[in-house]
Amino acid sequence: DDVESRPPMARLGFSYCLVRMAAERDDAFIHAVEAICPPQSKACRFLKVHSNVGSDGGHVHEQLSFFESLTGEELALVTSAAYDTAQLLARQPLTDEALSDEEIDRRLRRAGIEVPQSLH
């Protein structure tokens, strides 16, 4: 399922899953990701803000408090979307393994992203 095809309430489940994952990240992880990103990119902004070292570490707890105010039907939508998002993310390594390095490079170049030769 595509996050945009679901009822708006379901987006909270998508958001919760991603924010919860980011909350567990530390400075070392963020620096490792930054090392493979193009210079000046904002690819790690989400991680920097929502991680344990970021400015919004309490975001997950705020979401949980909000979830307490939801009806059973609304909470079911959020829970289902969080589950679907987690499943999609769990399959990502298998998807990545299915692509050759050449195919990944081609897709990145097509998107206008140059991969430094040191990463090949």
C-alpha distances in whole Angstrom, upper triangle without the diagonal:
4,6,9,7,8,11,13,14,11,12,15,13,11,15,16,15,16,19,20,20,22,25,26,27,30,32,33,29,29,32,30,27,30,32,29,28,30,33,32,29,27,24,25,26,23,24,28,27,25,27,30,32,30,31,28,28,29,25,24,26,26,22,24,26,24,22,25,26,22,23,21,19,17,18,15,13,13,14,11,9,12,11,8,9,12,11,9,13,15,14,15,19,18,17,19,22,21,22,26,28,29,25,24,27,27,23,25,28,26,24,27,27,31,31,34,36,37,33,33
4,5,5,7,11,12,14,11,10,13,12,10,13,16,15,15,18,20,19,21,24,25,26,29,31,32,28,27,30,29,26,28,30,28,26,28,30,30,26,24,22,23,23,20,22,26,25,23,25,28,30,28,29,27,27,27,24,23,26,25,22,23,26,24,22,25,25,22,23,22,20,18,18,17,14,14,15,13,10,12,13,10,9,13,13,11,13,16,15,15,19,19,17,19,22,22,22,26,27,28,24,23,26,25,21,22,25,23,21,25,25,28,29,32,34,35,32,32
4,6,6,9,9,10,8,6,10,9,7,10,13,12,13,15,17,17,19,21,23,24,27,29,30,27,26,29,28,25,26,29,27,25,27,29,28,25,22,20,21,21,18,20,23,22,20,23,26,28,26,26,23,24,24,20,19,22,22,18,20,23,20,19,22,22,19,20,20,18,15,16,15,12,11,13,11,8,10,12,10,9,13,13,11,13,16,16,16,20,21,19,21,24,24,24,28,28,30,26,24,27,27,23,23,26,25,22,25,25,29,29,32,35,35,32,33
4,6,8,8,11,9,8,12,12,10,12,15,16,16,18,20,21,21,24,26,27,30,31,33,29,28,31,31,27,28,31,29,27,28,30,29,25,23,22,23,22,20,22,25,24,22,25,28,30,27,28,25,26,26,22,22,25,23,20,22,24,21,20,24,23,21,22,22,19,16,18,17,13,14,16,14,11,14,16,13,13,16,17,15,17,20,20,19,23,24,22,23,27,26,26,30,30,31,28,26,28,27,24,24,27,25,22,25,26,29,30,34,36,37,34,35
4,7,9,11,10,10,13,13,12,15,17,17,18,20,22,23,24,26,28,29,33,34,36,32,31,34,33,30,31,34,32,30,31,34,32,29,27,25,26,26,23,26,28,27,25,28,31,33,31,31,28,29,29,25,24,27,25,22,24,26,23,21,25,24,21,21,21,18,16,17,16,13,14,16,14,11,15,16,13,13,17,17,16,18,21,20,21,24,24,22,25,28,27,27,31,32,32,29,28,30,29,26,27,29,27,25,28,29,32,33,36,39,40,36,37
4,6,8,6,8,11,11,10,13,15,16,17,19,20,21,23,25,27,28,32,34,35,32,31,34,34,30,32,35,33,31,33,35,34,30,28,26,27,26,23,25,28,26,24,27,30,32,30,30,27,27,27,23,22,24,23,19,21,23,20,18,21,20,17,17,17,14,12,14,13,9,10,13,11,9,12,14,12,12,16,16,15,18,20,20,21,25,25,24,26,29,28,29,33,34,35,31,30,32,32,28,29,32,30,27,30,31,34,35,38,40,41,38,39
4,5,6,7,10,11,12,14,15,17,18,19,21,23,24,25,28,29,33,35,36,33,32,36,35,32,34,37,35,33,35,37,35,32,29,27,28,27,24,26,29,26,25,27,30,32,30,29,26,27,26,22,21,23,21,18,19,21,18,16,19,18,14,15,15,12,10,12,12,8,10,13,11,10,13,15,14,15,18,19,18,20,23,24,24,28,28,27,29,32,32,32,36,37,38,35,33,35,35,31,32,34,32,30,33,33,37,37,40,43,44,40,42
4,5,6,8,10,10,11,13,15,16,17,19,21,22,23,26,27,31,33,34,31,30,33,34,30,32,35,34,31,33,34,33,29,26,25,26,24,21,24,26,23,22,25,28,30,27,26,23,24,23,19,19,21,19,15,17,19,15,14,18,16,13,15,16,13,10,12,13,9,10,13,13,11,13,16,15,15,18,20,19,20,23,24,24,28,29,27,29,33,32,33,36,37,38,35,33,35,35,31,31,34,32,29,32,32,35,36,39,42,42,39,41
4,5,6,8,10,10,12,14,15,16,17,20,21,22,24,26,29,32,34,31,30,33,33,31,32,35,34,32,34,36,34,30,27,26,26,24,21,23,25,23,21,24,26,28,26,25,22,22,21,17,16,18,16,13,14,15,12,11,14,13,10,11,12,10,7,8,10,7,6,10,11,9,11,14,14,14,17,19,19,20,23,24,24,28,29,28,30,33,33,34,37,38,39,36,34,36,37,33,33,36,34,31,34,34,37,37,40,43,43,40,42
4,5,5,7,9,10,11,13,15,16,17,19,20,23,24,28,30,32,29,28,31,31,28,30,33,32,30,32,34,33,29,26,24,24,23,20,22,24,22,20,23,25,28,25,25,22,22,21,18,16,18,17,13,14,16,14,12,15,15,12,13,13,11,8,9,9,5,5,8,8,5,8,11,10,11,13,15,15,17,19,20,21,24,25,24,26,29,30,30,34,35,36,33,31,34,34,30,30,33,32,29,32,32,35,35,38,41,41,37,39
4,5,5,6,8,10,11,12,14,16,17,18,21,22,25,27,29,26,25,28,29,25,27,30,29,27,29,31,29,26,23,21,21,20,16,19,21,19,17,20,23,25,22,22,19,20,19,15,15,17,16,12,14,16,14,13,16,16,14,16,16,14,11,11,12,9,7,10,10,7,9,12,11,10,13,15,15,15,18,20,20,23,25,23,25,28,28,29,32,33,34,31,29,31,31,28,27,31,29,26,29,28,32,32,35,38,38,35,36
4,5,5,6,9,10,10,12,14,15,16,19,20,24,26,28,25,24,28,28,25,27,30,29,28,30,31,30,26,23,22,21,19,16,18,20,18,15,18,20,23,20,20,17,17,16,12,11,13,12,9,11,13,10,9,13,13,11,14,14,13,10,9,11,9,6,9,10,8,8,12,12,11,13,16,16,16,19,21,21,24,26,25,26,29,30,31,34,34,36,33,31,33,34,30,29,33,32,29,31,30,33,33,36,39,39,35,37
4,5,5,6,9,10,10,12,14,15,17,19,23,26,27,24,23,27,27,25,27,30,29,27,30,32,30,27,24,22,21,20,17,18,21,19,16,18,20,23,21,21,18,18,17,14,12,14,14,10,11,14,12,10,14,15,12,14,14,13,10,9,9,7,4,6,7,5,4,8,9,8,10,12,13,13,16,18,18,21,23,22,24,27,28,29,32,32,34,32,29,32,33,29,29,32,31,28,31,30,33,33,35,38,38,34,36
4,6,5,7,9,10,11,13,15,17,18,21,24,25,22,21,25,25,22,24,27,25,24,26,28,27,24,21,19,18,18,14,16,19,17,15,17,20,22,20,21,18,18,17,14,13,16,15,12,14,17,15,13,17,18,16,18,18,16,14,13,13,10,8,9,9,6,5,8,8,6,8,11,11,11,14,16,15,19,20,20,21,24,25,25,29,29,31,28,26,28,29,25,25,28,28,25,27,26,29,29,32,34,34,31,32
4,5,5,6,8,10,11,12,15,16,19,21,23,20,19,23,23,20,22,25,24,23,25,27,25,22,19,17,16,15,11,13,16,14,11,14,17,19,17,17,14,14,14,11,10,13,12,9,12,15,13,12,16,17,16,18,19,18,15,14,15,13,9,11,12,9,8,11,12,9,11,14,14,13,16,18,17,20,23,22,22,26,27,27,30,30,32,30,27,29,30,26,25,29,28,25,27,26,29,29,31,34,34,31,33
4,6,5,6,8,10,10,13,15,18,21,23,20,19,23,23,21,23,26,26,25,27,29,27,24,21,19,18,17,13,14,16,14,11,13,15,18,16,17,13,13,12,9,7,10,10,7,9,12,11,10,14,15,14,17,17,17,14,12,14,12,9,9,11,9,7,10,12,9,10,14,14,13,15,18,18,21,23,23,24,26,28,29,32,31,34,31,29,31,32,29,28,31,31,28,30,29,31,31,33,36,35,32,34
4,6,5,6,9,10,12,13,17,20,21,18,18,22,21,19,22,24,24,23,26,28,27,23,21,18,17,17,13,13,16,15,12,13,15,18,17,18,15,14,15,12,10,13,14,11,12,15,15,13,17,19,17,19,19,19,16,14,14,13,10,10,11,9,5,8,9,7,7,10,11,10,12,15,15,17,19,19,20,23,24,25,28,28,31,29,26,28,30,26,26,29,29,26,29,27,30,29,31,33,33,29,31
4,5,5,6,9,11,11,15,17,19,15,15,19,18,16,18,21,20,19,22,24,23,20,17,14,13,13,9,10,13,12,9,11,14,16,15,16,14,13,14,11,10,14,14,12,14,17,17,16,19,21,20,22,22,22,19,17,18,16,13,13,14,11,9,11,12,8,9,12,11,9,12,15,14,16,19,18,19,22,23,24,27,26,29,26,23,26,27,24,23,26,26,23,25,24,26,25,28,30,29,26,28
4,5,5,6,9,10,13,16,18,15,14,18,19,17,18,22,21,20,23,24,23,20,17,15,13,12,8,8,11,10,6,8,11,13,12,13,10,9,10,8,7,11,11,10,12,15,14,14,18,19,19,22,22,22,19,17,19,17,14,14,16,13,11,14,15,12,12,15,15,13,15,18,17,19,22,22,22,25,27,27,30,29,31,30,26,28,30,27,25,29,29,26,27,25,28,27,29,32,31,28,30
4,5,5,7,10,13,16,18,15,15,19,19,18,20,23,23,22,25,26,26,23,20,18,15,15,12,11,13,12,8,9,10,14,13,14,12,10,10,9,6,10,12,10,11,14,15,14,17,19,19,22,21,22,19,17,18,17,14,13,15,14,10,12,14,12,11,14,15,13,14,18,17,19,22,22,22,25,27,28,30,30,32,31,28,30,32,29,27,31,31,28,30,28,30,29,31,33,32,29,31
4,5,6,7,11,14,15,12,13,16,16,14,17,20,20,19,23,24,24,21,18,16,13,14,11,9,12,12,9,8,11,13,13,15,13,12,13,12,10,13,15,14,14,18,18,18,20,23,22,25,24,25,22,20,20,19,16,15,17,15,11,13,14,11,10,13,13,10,12,15,14,16,19,19,19,21,24,24,27,26,29,28,24,27,29,26,25,28,29,26,28,25,27,26,27,30,28,25,28
4,5,5,9,11,13,10,10,14,14,12,14,17,18,17,20,21,21,18,15,13,10,11,8,6,8,9,6,5,8,10,10,12,11,9,12,11,10,13,15,14,15,18,19,19,22,24,24,27,27,27,24,22,23,22,18,18,20,17,14,16,17,14,13,16,16,13,15,18,16,17,21,21,20,23,25,25,27,26,29,28,24,26,28,25,24,27,28,25,26,24,26,24,26,28,27,24,27
4,6,8,11,13,12,11,15,16,15,17,20,21,20,23,24,23,21,18,16,13,13,10,8,9,9,6,4,5,9,9,11,9,6,9,9,8,10,13,13,14,16,17,18,20,23,23,26,26,27,24,21,23,22,19,18,21,19,15,17,19,16,15,18,19,16,17,21,19,20,24,24,23,26,29,29,31,30,33,31,28,30,32,29,27,31,32,28,30,27,29,28,29,31,30,27,30
4,7,10,12,10,11,14,15,14,17,19,20,20,24,24,24,22,20,17,14,15,13,10,11,12,9,6,6,10,11,14,12,10,12,12,11,13,16,16,16,19,20,20,22,25,25,28,28,29,26,23,25,24,21,20,22,20,17,18,20,17,15,18,19,15,16,20,18,19,22,23,22,24,27,28,30,29,32,31,27,29,32,29,28,31,32,29,30,28,29,27,28,30,28,26,28
4,7,8,6,7,11,11,11,13,15,17,17,20,21,21,19,17,15,11,13,11,7,9,11,9,5,6,8,10,13,13,11,14,14,13,16,18,18,19,22,23,23,26,28,28,31,31,31,29,26,27,27,23,22,24,22,19,20,21,18,16,19,19,16,17,20,18,18,22,22,21,23,26,26,28,26,29,29,25,27,29,27,25,28,30,27,28,25,26,24,25,27,25,23,25
4,6,5,6,9,10,11,13,15,16,17,20,20,20,19,17,16,12,13,13,9,9,11,10,6,6,6,9,13,13,11,15,16,16,18,20,21,22,24,25,26,28,31,31,34,34,35,32,30,31,30,27,26,28,26,22,24,25,22,20,23,23,19,20,23,21,21,25,25,23,25,29,28,29,28,31,30,27,28,31,29,26,29,31,28,29,26,26,24,25,27,24,22,26
4,5,5,6,9,10,10,12,15,15,18,18,18,17,16,15,11,12,13,9,8,11,12,8,8,7,9,13,14,13,17,18,18,21,23,23,25,27,28,29,31,33,34,37,37,38,35,33,34,33,29,29,31,28,25,27,28,24,23,26,25,22,23,25,23,22,26,27,24,26,30,29,30,27,30,30,27,27,30,29,26,28,31,28,28,24,25,23,22,25,22,21,24
4,5,5,6,9,10,11,13,15,18,18,19,18,17,15,12,15,15,12,11,15,15,11,11,10,13,16,18,16,20,21,21,23,25,26,27,29,31,31,33,36,36,39,39,39,37,34,35,34,31,30,32,29,26,27,28,25,23,26,25,21,22,24,22,21,24,25,23,24,27,27,27,25,28,28,25,25,29,27,25,27,30,27,27,24,24,21,21,23,20,18,22
4,5,5,6,9,10,12,13,16,17,18,16,15,13,10,13,13,9,10,13,13,10,11,11,13,16,17,16,19,19,19,22,24,24,25,28,29,29,31,34,34,37,36,37,34,32,32,31,28,27,28,26,23,24,25,21,20,22,21,17,18,21,18,17,21,22,19,21,24,24,24,22,25,25,22,23,26,24,22,25,27,25,25,21,22,19,19,22,19,17,20
4,5,5,6,9,10,11,14,14,14,13,12,10,7,9,10,7,7,11,11,9,11,10,10,14,15,15,18,18,19,22,23,23,25,27,28,28,31,33,33,36,36,36,33,31,32,31,28,28,29,26,23,25,25,21,20,23,22,18,20,22,19,19,22,22,20,22,25,24,25,23,26,25,22,22,25,23,21,23,25,23,23,19,20,18,18,21,19,17,20
4,5,5,6,9,10,13,12,13,13,13,11,9,12,13,10,10,14,15,12,14,12,13,16,18,18,22,22,22,25,27,27,28,31,32,32,35,37,37,40,40,40,37,35,36,35,31,31,32,29,27,28,28,25,24,26,25,21,22,24,21,20,24,24,21,23,26,25,25,22,25,25,22,22,25,24,21,23,26,23,22,19,19,17,16,19,16,15,19
4,5,5,7,9,13,13,15,14,14,12,10,14,15,12,12,16,16,14,15,14,16,19,21,20,23,23,23,26,28,28,29,32,33,33,36,38,38,40,40,40,37,35,36,34,31,31,31,29,26,27,27,24,22,24,23,19,20,22,19,17,21,21,18,20,23,22,22,19,22,23,19,19,23,22,19,21,24,22,22,18,18,15,15,17,14,12,16
4,5,6,7,10,12,13,11,11,9,7,11,12,10,11,14,15,13,15,15,15,18,19,19,23,22,22,25,27,26,28,31,31,31,34,36,35,38,38,38,35,33,33,32,29,29,29,26,24,25,25,21,20,22,20,17,18,20,16,16,19,19,16,18,21,20,20,18,20,20,17,17,20,19,16,19,21,19,19,15,16,13,14,16,15,12,16
4,5,5,8,8,10,9,9,8,7,10,12,10,10,14,15,14,16,15,15,18,19,20,23,23,23,27,28,27,29,32,32,33,36,37,37,40,40,40,37,35,36,34,31,31,32,28,26,28,27,24,23,25,23,20,22,23,19,19,23,22,19,21,24,22,22,19,22,22,18,18,21,19,16,18,21,18,18,14,14,13,13,16,14,13,16
4,6,8,9,11,11,12,11,10,14,16,14,14,18,19,17,19,18,18,21,23,23,27,26,27,30,31,31,33,35,36,36,39,41,40,43,43,43,40,38,39,37,34,34,34,31,29,30,30,26,25,27,25,22,23,24,21,20,23,22,19,21,24,21,21,18,20,21,17,17,20,19,16,18,21,19,18,14,13,11,10,13,11,10,13
4,7,9,12,10,12,10,11,14,16,14,16,19,20,19,21,20,20,23,24,24,28,27,27,31,32,31,33,36,36,36,39,41,40,43,42,42,39,37,38,35,33,33,33,30,28,29,28,24,24,25,23,20,21,22,18,17,20,19,16,18,20,18,18,14,16,17,14,13,16,16,12,15,17,16,15,11,11,8,8,11,10,7,11
4,6,8,7,9,7,9,12,14,13,14,17,18,18,21,19,19,22,23,23,27,25,26,30,30,29,32,35,34,34,38,39,38,41,41,40,37,36,36,34,31,32,32,29,27,28,27,24,24,25,23,20,22,22,18,18,21,20,17,19,21,19,19,16,18,18,14,13,16,15,11,13,16,13,13,9,9,8,9,13,12,10,13
4,6,6,9,9,11,13,16,16,16,19,21,21,24,22,21,23,25,26,29,28,29,32,33,32,34,37,36,37,40,41,41,43,44,43,39,39,39,36,34,35,35,31,30,31,30,26,27,28,25,23,25,25,21,21,24,22,19,22,23,21,20,17,18,18,15,13,16,15,11,12,15,12,11,7,7,7,8,12,12,11,14
4,5,9,10,11,13,16,16,16,19,21,21,23,21,20,22,24,26,29,28,29,33,33,32,35,37,37,38,41,42,42,45,45,44,41,40,41,38,36,37,37,33,32,34,33,29,29,31,28,26,28,28,25,25,28,26,23,25,27,24,24,21,22,22,19,17,19,18,15,15,18,16,13,11,10,11,10,14,14,14,17
4,7,9,10,11,15,15,14,17,19,20,22,20,19,20,22,24,27,26,28,31,31,31,34,36,35,36,39,40,40,43,44,43,39,39,40,37,34,36,36,32,31,33,32,28,29,31,28,26,29,29,26,26,29,27,25,28,29,27,27,24,24,24,21,19,21,20,16,17,19,16,14,12,13,14,14,18,18,17,20
4,5,8,9,12,13,13,15,17,18,21,19,18,19,20,22,25,24,25,29,29,28,31,33,32,33,37,37,37,40,40,39,36,35,36,34,31,32,32,29,28,30,29,25,26,28,25,22,25,26,22,23,26,24,22,25,26,24,24,22,22,22,19,18,19,17,14,15,17,14,12,10,12,13,14,18,18,17,20
4,6,5,8,10,10,12,14,15,18,17,15,16,17,19,22,20,22,25,25,24,27,29,29,30,33,34,33,36,37,36,33,32,33,31,28,29,30,26,25,27,26,23,24,26,23,21,24,25,21,23,26,24,22,25,27,25,26,23,25,24,20,20,21,19,16,18,19,15,15,13,15,16,17,21,21,19,22
4,6,7,8,10,12,13,14,17,16,15,17,17,18,21,20,21,24,24,23,26,29,28,28,32,33,32,35,35,35,31,30,31,29,26,27,27,24,22,24,23,20,20,22,20,17,20,21,18,19,22,20,18,22,23,21,23,20,22,21,17,17,19,17,14,16,18,14,14,12,14,14,16,19,19,17,20
4,5,5,6,9,10,10,14,12,11,13,14,15,18,17,18,22,22,21,24,26,26,27,30,31,31,34,35,34,31,29,31,28,25,26,27,24,22,24,23,20,20,22,20,17,20,21,18,19,23,22,20,23,25,23,25,22,24,24,20,20,22,20,17,20,21,18,18,15,17,16,18,21,20,18,21
4,5,5,6,9,10,13,12,10,11,12,14,16,15,17,20,20,20,23,25,24,25,28,29,29,32,33,33,29,28,30,28,24,26,27,23,22,24,24,20,21,24,22,19,22,24,21,22,26,24,23,26,28,26,28,26,28,26,23,23,25,22,20,22,23,19,19,17,20,20,21,24,24,22,25
4,6,5,6,8,12,12,9,11,10,11,14,12,13,17,17,16,19,21,21,22,25,26,26,29,30,29,26,25,26,24,21,22,23,20,18,21,20,17,17,20,19,16,19,21,19,20,24,23,21,25,27,26,28,26,28,27,23,24,26,23,20,23,24,20,21,19,22,21,23,26,25,23,26
4,5,5,5,9,9,8,10,10,10,14,12,13,17,17,17,19,22,22,23,26,27,27,30,31,31,27,26,27,25,22,22,24,21,18,21,21,17,17,20,19,16,18,21,18,19,23,22,21,24,26,25,27,25,28,27,23,24,26,24,21,24,25,22,22,20,22,21,22,25,24,22,25
4,6,6,8,7,5,8,9,10,13,13,14,17,18,18,21,23,23,24,27,28,29,32,33,33,30,28,30,28,25,25,27,24,21,24,25,21,21,24,23,20,22,24,22,23,26,26,24,27,29,28,30,28,30,29,25,26,28,26,23,26,27,24,24,21,23,22,23,26,25,23,26
4,6,9,8,4,5,6,8,10,10,12,15,15,15,18,20,20,21,24,25,26,29,30,30,27,26,28,26,22,24,25,23,20,23,24,20,21,24,23,20,23,25,23,24,28,27,26,29,31,31,32,30,33,31,28,29,31,28,25,28,29,25,26,24,26,25,26,29,28,26,29
4,7,8,5,7,5,6,8,7,9,12,12,12,15,17,17,18,21,23,23,27,27,28,24,23,24,23,19,20,22,20,17,20,21,18,17,21,20,18,20,23,21,23,26,26,25,28,30,30,32,30,33,31,28,29,31,28,26,29,30,26,27,25,27,26,27,31,29,27,30
4,5,5,8,7,6,10,10,10,13,14,15,16,19,20,21,23,25,26,29,29,30,27,25,26,25,22,22,24,21,18,21,22,19,18,21,21,18,20,23,21,22,25,25,24,27,29,29,31,29,32,31,27,29,31,29,26,29,30,27,28,25,27,26,27,29,28,25,29
4,6,8,8,6,9,10,11,13,15,16,17,19,20,21,23,26,27,30,30,31,28,26,28,27,24,24,26,24,21,23,25,21,20,24,24,20,22,25,24,24,28,28,27,29,32,32,34,32,35,34,30,32,34,32,30,33,34,31,31,29,30,29,29,32,30,28,31
4,7,9,7,11,13,14,16,17,18,20,22,23,24,26,28,29,33,34,34,31,29,31,30,26,27,29,27,24,26,27,24,23,26,26,23,24,27,25,26,29,30,28,30,33,33,34,32,35,34,31,31,34,32,29,32,33,30,30,28,29,27,27,30,28,27,30
4,6,6,10,10,12,14,15,17,19,20,21,23,25,27,27,31,32,33,29,27,30,28,25,25,28,25,22,25,26,23,22,26,25,22,24,27,25,26,30,29,28,31,33,33,34,32,35,34,30,31,33,31,28,31,32,29,29,26,28,27,28,31,29,27,31
4,6,9,9,12,14,14,16,18,19,20,22,24,25,26,30,31,32,29,27,30,28,25,26,28,26,23,26,28,24,24,28,27,25,27,30,28,29,32,32,31,34,36,35,37,35,37,36,33,33,36,33,30,33,34,30,30,28,30,30,30,34,32,30,34
4,5,6,9,10,10,12,14,15,16,18,20,21,23,26,28,28,25,23,26,25,21,22,25,22,20,23,25,21,22,25,25,22,25,28,26,28,31,31,30,33,35,35,37,35,38,36,33,34,36,33,30,33,34,30,31,29,31,31,32,35,33,31,35
4,5,7,8,10,11,13,14,16,17,19,21,22,26,27,28,25,23,25,25,21,21,24,22,19,22,24,21,20,24,24,22,23,27,25,27,30,30,29,32,34,34,36,35,38,36,33,34,36,34,31,34,35,32,32,30,32,31,32,35,33,31,34
4,6,5,6,9,10,11,13,15,16,18,20,23,24,26,22,20,23,23,19,20,23,21,19,22,24,21,21,25,25,23,25,28,27,29,32,32,32,34,37,37,39,38,40,39,35,37,39,36,34,37,38,34,35,33,35,35,36,39,37,35,38
4,5,5,6,9,10,11,12,15,16,17,21,22,23,20,18,21,20,16,17,20,18,16,19,21,18,19,22,22,21,23,26,25,27,30,30,30,33,35,35,37,36,39,37,33,35,37,34,32,35,35,32,33,31,34,33,34,38,36,34,37
4,5,5,6,9,10,11,13,15,16,19,20,21,18,16,18,18,14,14,17,16,13,16,18,16,16,20,20,19,20,24,23,25,28,28,28,31,33,33,36,35,38,36,33,35,37,33,32,35,35,32,34,32,34,33,35,38,37,34,36
4,5,5,6,9,10,11,13,15,18,19,21,18,16,19,19,15,16,19,18,16,18,21,19,19,22,24,22,23,27,27,28,31,32,32,34,36,37,40,39,42,40,37,39,40,37,36,39,39,36,37,36,38,37,38,41,40,37,40
4,5,5,6,9,10,12,13,17,19,20,17,15,18,18,15,16,19,18,16,19,22,20,20,24,24,23,25,28,28,30,33,33,33,36,38,38,41,40,43,41,37,39,41,38,36,39,39,36,37,36,38,38,39,42,41,39,41
4,5,5,6,9,10,11,15,16,17,14,12,15,15,11,13,16,15,13,16,18,17,17,21,21,20,22,25,25,28,30,30,31,34,35,36,39,38,41,38,35,37,39,35,34,37,37,34,35,34,37,36,38,41,40,37,40
4,5,5,7,9,10,14,14,16,13,11,14,15,11,12,15,15,13,16,18,17,17,21,22,21,23,26,26,28,31,31,32,34,36,37,40,40,42,40,37,39,41,38,36,40,40,36,38,37,39,39,41,43,42,39,42
4,5,5,7,10,13,15,17,14,12,16,17,14,15,18,18,16,19,22,21,21,24,26,25,26,29,30,32,34,35,35,38,40,41,43,43,46,43,40,43,44,41,39,43,42,39,41,39,42,42,43,46,45,42,45
4,5,6,7,11,13,15,12,10,14,14,12,13,17,16,15,18,20,20,20,24,25,24,26,29,29,32,34,34,35,38,39,40,43,43,45,42,40,42,43,39,38,41,41,37,39,38,41,41,43,46,45,42,45
4,5,5,9,10,12,9,7,11,11,9,10,13,14,13,15,18,17,18,21,22,22,24,27,27,30,32,32,33,36,37,38,41,42,44,41,39,41,42,39,38,41,40,37,39,38,41,41,43,46,45,42,44
4,6,8,10,12,11,9,12,14,12,12,16,17,16,18,21,21,21,24,26,26,27,30,31,33,35,35,37,39,40,42,45,45,47,45,42,45,46,42,42,45,44,41,43,42,45,44,47,49,48,45,47
4,7,10,12,10,9,13,14,12,14,17,18,17,20,22,22,23,26,27,27,29,32,33,35,37,37,38,41,42,43,46,47,49,46,43,46,47,43,42,46,45,41,44,43,46,46,48,51,50,47,49
4,7,8,6,6,9,10,10,11,14,15,15,17,19,20,21,23,25,25,27,29,30,33,35,35,36,39,40,41,44,45,47,44,42,44,45,41,41,44,43,40,42,41,45,44,47,50,49,46,48
4,5,5,6,9,10,11,12,14,16,16,18,20,21,22,24,26,27,28,30,32,35,36,36,38,40,41,42,46,47,48,46,43,46,46,43,43,46,45,42,44,44,47,47,49,52,52,48,50
4,5,5,6,9,10,10,12,14,15,16,18,20,21,22,24,26,27,29,30,33,34,34,36,39,39,41,44,45,47,44,42,45,46,42,42,46,44,42,44,44,47,47,49,52,51,48,49
4,5,5,7,9,10,11,13,14,15,17,19,20,21,23,25,26,27,29,32,33,33,35,37,38,39,43,44,46,43,41,44,44,40,41,44,42,40,42,42,45,45,48,51,50,47,48
4,5,5,6,9,10,11,13,14,16,17,19,20,21,23,24,26,27,31,32,31,33,36,36,38,41,42,44,41,39,41,42,38,38,41,40,37,40,39,43,43,45,48,48,44,46
4,5,5,6,8,10,10,12,14,15,16,18,20,21,22,24,26,29,30,30,32,34,35,36,40,41,43,40,38,40,41,37,37,41,40,37,40,39,42,42,44,47,46,43,44
4,5,5,6,9,10,10,12,14,15,16,18,20,21,23,24,27,28,28,30,33,33,35,38,40,42,39,37,40,40,37,37,40,39,36,39,39,42,41,44,47,46,43,44
4,6,5,6,9,10,11,12,14,15,16,18,20,21,23,26,27,26,29,31,31,33,36,37,39,36,34,37,37,34,34,37,36,33,36,36,39,39,42,44,44,41,42
4,6,5,6,9,10,11,12,14,15,16,18,20,21,24,26,25,27,30,30,32,35,36,38,35,33,36,36,32,32,36,35,32,35,34,37,37,39,42,42,38,40
4,5,5,6,9,10,11,12,14,15,16,19,20,23,24,24,26,29,29,31,34,35,38,35,33,36,36,33,33,37,36,33,36,35,38,37,40,42,41,38,39
4,5,5,6,9,10,11,12,14,15,17,19,22,22,22,25,27,27,29,33,34,36,33,31,34,35,31,32,35,34,32,35,34,37,36,39,41,41,37,38
4,5,5,6,9,10,10,12,14,15,17,20,21,20,22,25,25,27,30,31,33,30,28,31,32,28,28,32,31,28,31,30,33,33,36,38,38,35,36
4,6,5,6,9,10,11,12,14,15,18,20,20,21,24,25,26,30,30,33,30,28,31,31,28,28,32,31,28,31,30,33,32,35,37,36,33,34
4,5,5,6,9,10,10,13,14,17,18,18,21,23,23,25,29,30,32,30,27,31,32,28,29,32,32,29,32,31,34,33,35,37,37,33,34
4,5,5,6,9,10,11,13,16,16,16,19,21,21,23,26,28,30,27,25,28,29,26,26,30,29,27,30,29,32,31,34,36,35,32,33
4,5,5,6,9,10,11,14,15,15,17,19,20,21,25,26,28,25,23,26,27,23,23,27,26,24,27,26,28,28,31,33,32,29,30
4,5,5,6,9,10,13,14,14,16,18,19,21,24,25,28,25,23,26,27,24,24,28,28,26,28,27,29,28,30,32,32,28,29
4,5,5,6,9,11,12,12,15,17,17,19,23,24,27,24,22,26,27,24,24,28,28,26,29,27,30,28,31,33,32,28,29
4,5,5,7,10,10,10,12,15,15,17,20,22,24,21,19,22,23,20,21,25,24,22,25,24,26,25,28,30,30,26,27
4,5,5,8,10,10,11,14,15,16,19,20,23,20,18,21,23,20,20,24,23,21,24,22,25,23,26,28,27,23,24
4,6,7,8,10,11,13,14,16,19,20,23,21,19,23,24,22,22,26,26,24,27,25,27,25,27,29,28,24,25
4,6,5,6,9,10,11,13,17,18,21,19,17,21,22,19,20,24,24,23,25,24,26,24,27,28,27,24,24
4,5,5,6,9,10,11,14,15,18,16,14,17,19,16,17,20,20,19,22,20,22,20,23,24,24,20,20
4,5,5,6,9,10,13,14,17,15,13,17,19,17,17,21,21,20,23,21,22,19,22,23,22,18,18
4,5,5,6,9,12,14,17,15,14,17,19,17,18,22,22,22,24,22,24,21,24,24,24,20,20
4,5,5,7,11,13,15,12,11,15,16,14,15,19,19,18,21,20,21,19,22,23,23,20,19
4,5,6,8,9,12,10,9,12,14,12,13,16,17,17,19,17,18,16,19,19,20,16,15
4,5,7,9,12,11,10,14,15,14,16,19,20,20,22,20,20,18,20,20,20,16,15
4,7,10,12,10,10,14,14,14,16,18,19,19,22,20,21,19,22,22,22,19,17
4,7,8,6,6,10,11,10,12,15,15,16,18,17,17,16,19,18,19,16,14
4,5,5,6,9,10,11,12,14,15,17,19,17,17,15,17,16,17,14,12
4,5,5,6,9,10,11,12,14,15,16,14,13,11,13,12,13,10,8
4,5,5,6,9,10,10,12,14,15,14,13,11,14,13,15,12,9
4,5,5,6,9,10,10,12,14,13,13,12,15,15,17,14,12
4,5,5,6,9,10,11,12,11,11,10,13,14,15,12,11
4,5,5,6,9,10,11,9,8,7,10,11,13,10,9
4,5,5,6,9,10,10,10,10,13,14,16,14,13
4,5,5,6,9,9,10,11,14,16,18,15,14
4,5,5,6,5,7,8,11,13,15,13,13
4,5,5,5,6,8,11,13,16,14,14
4,5,7,9,11,15,17,19,18,17
4,6,9,11,15,17,19,17,18
4,7,10,13,15,18,17,17
4,6,10,12,15,13,14
4,6,9,12,11,11
4,6,8,7,8
4,5,6,7
4,5,5
4,6
4
